[in-house]
Amino acid sequence: MPANPINSTLRKVIQMCHEMLEIADHGDKYREDKGCGIVYGLLRDNAYKIRQLAEKEIKAHQKKFKKNTV
């Protein structure tokens, strides 16, 4: 499978992570107890981790594509 469709899907994952961060920020702003804070904290932490992994994969695909075209 070429890198383009894969990277397109990974970009969607990154967009979802941005949405997860927005939800966490909004939820934290209006939360009423510590339990909700834990949920939003987990959402935020995982959004950062997933986004970082997806960005790393895109870079790896780009590097691999450059290597194969030279």
C-alpha positions as CSV (number, residue, x, y, z in Angstrom):
1,M,0.0,0.0,0.0
2,P,1.5,3.4,-1.0
3,A,2.3,5.9,1.8
4,N,-0.2,8.5,0.6
5,P,-3.4,6.7,1.7
6,I,-1.7,5.6,4.9
7,N,-0.5,9.2,5.6
8,S,-4.0,10.5,4.8
9,T,-5.4,8.2,7.5
10,L,-2.7,9.2,9.9
11,R,-3.6,12.9,9.3
12,K,-7.2,12.1,10.2
13,V,-5.9,10.5,13.5
14,I,-3.9,13.7,14.2
15,Q,-7.1,15.8,13.5
16,M,-9.0,13.6,16.0
17,C,-6.2,14.2,18.5
18,H,-6.7,17.9,18.1
19,E,-10.4,17.4,18.7
20,M,-9.6,15.3,21.8
21,L,-7.5,18.1,23.2
22,E,-10.3,20.6,22.6
23,I,-12.8,18.3,24.4
24,A,-10.4,17.9,27.3
25,D,-9.9,21.7,27.6
26,H,-13.6,22.3,27.5
27,G,-14.4,19.6,30.0
28,D,-11.7,20.8,32.4
29,K,-13.1,24.3,32.2
30,Y,-16.6,23.2,33.3
31,R,-15.9,20.1,35.4
32,E,-17.4,19.7,38.8
33,D,-15.2,17.1,40.5
34,K,-11.8,15.3,40.5
35,G,-13.2,12.3,38.7
36,C,-14.0,14.3,35.6
37,G,-10.5,15.9,35.9
38,I,-9.0,12.4,35.7
39,V,-11.0,11.6,32.6
40,Y,-10.0,14.8,30.8
41,G,-6.4,14.4,31.9
42,L,-6.3,10.9,30.5
43,L,-7.9,12.1,27.3
44,R,-5.3,14.9,27.0
45,D,-2.3,12.7,27.7
46,N,-3.4,10.0,25.3
47,A,-4.2,12.6,22.6
48,Y,-0.6,13.9,22.8
49,K,0.9,10.4,22.8
50,I,-1.2,9.3,19.8
51,R,-0.5,12.5,17.9
52,Q,3.2,12.0,18.5
53,L,3.2,8.4,17.2
54,A,1.2,9.4,14.1
55,E,3.5,12.2,13.3
56,K,6.5,9.9,13.7
57,E,4.9,7.4,11.3
58,I,4.3,10.0,8.7
59,K,7.9,11.1,8.9
60,A,9.1,7.5,8.6
61,H,6.9,7.0,5.5
62,Q,8.2,10.2,3.9
63,K,11.8,9.1,4.6
64,K,11.1,5.7,3.2
65,F,9.5,7.2,0.1
66,K,12.5,9.5,-0.5
67,K,14.9,6.6,-0.1
68,N,13.0,4.5,-2.6
69,T,12.8,7.2,-5.2
70,V,16.5,8.0,-5.2
